Amino acid sequence: MSGGPAGEGGPKGANWLVGAAVGCVLLSALALAGGILLHFLGYVLASLLAFSLIALFRRRSSERSLTLGIGVPHWVKLTAAGVLFAGFAVSIAHSWFIASHFS
C-alpha cells in the first residue's frame, strides 16, 4: 500500500504528468548549450510538450477531485505552476537563440 488516498499514484492519479513535465523542462534547459537543432527541440520540450502535460494534469486532477473527492496536494499544484513559469522562461530563451541564428 502507498499509504495515500485511494487513486493517488494509481491509474487515476495524475501526479506523474507533473514529473514528466519537470523532466521536459530540465532536458530543455540542458539543450540551451546546443546548436540550432537542439534549440528547436528544446523549444518544443519546454513549451508545447511541458504545457500540454500540465494541461492534462489539471484536467485529470479536476476529474479526480470531482468524481472521487480526492484533492491534489498543495505542493503538486505549486510544482505545476513552477513548471509553467520555468517552461515559459526556457522557451523564451530558445526562441531568442533561434531568432538570433536566422537574423
VENDA-V633768 format. One record per residue. N is the residue number from 1. RES is the residue in one letter. D_FIRST is the distance of its C-alpha to the first C-alpha in whole Angstrom. Layout:
N;RES;D_FIRST
N;RES;D_FIRST
This chain:
1;M;0
2;S;4
3;G;6
4;G;8
5;P;10
6;A;10
7;G;11
8;E;11
9;G;11
10;G;11
11;P;14
12;K;15
13;G;15
14;A;18
15;N;17
16;W;18
17;L;21
18;V;22
19;G;21
20;A;23
21;A;26
22;V;26
23;G;26
24;C;29
25;V;31
26;L;31
27;L;32
28;S;35
29;A;36
30;L;36
31;A;38
32;L;41
33;A;43
34;G;43
35;G;46
36;I;47
37;L;44
38;L;41
39;H;42
40;F;42
41;L;39
42;G;38
43;Y;39
44;V;37
45;L;34
46;A;34
47;S;35
48;L;35
49;L;32
50;A;30
51;F;31
52;S;30
53;L;27
54;I;27
55;A;28
56;L;26
57;F;23
58;R;25
59;R;26
60;R;22
61;S;21
62;S;24
63;E;23
64;R;19
65;S;21
66;L;24
67;T;22
68;L;18
69;G;20
70;I;17
71;G;19
72;V;18
73;P;18
74;H;22
75;W;22
76;V;21
77;K;24
78;L;26
79;T;25
80;A;26
81;A;29
82;G;29
83;V;29
84;L;31
85;F;34
86;A;34
87;G;34
88;F;37
89;A;38
90;V;38
91;S;39
92;I;42
93;A;43
94;H;43
95;S;45
96;W;47
97;F;47
98;I;48
99;A;51
100;S;52
101;H;52
102;F;54
103;S;57
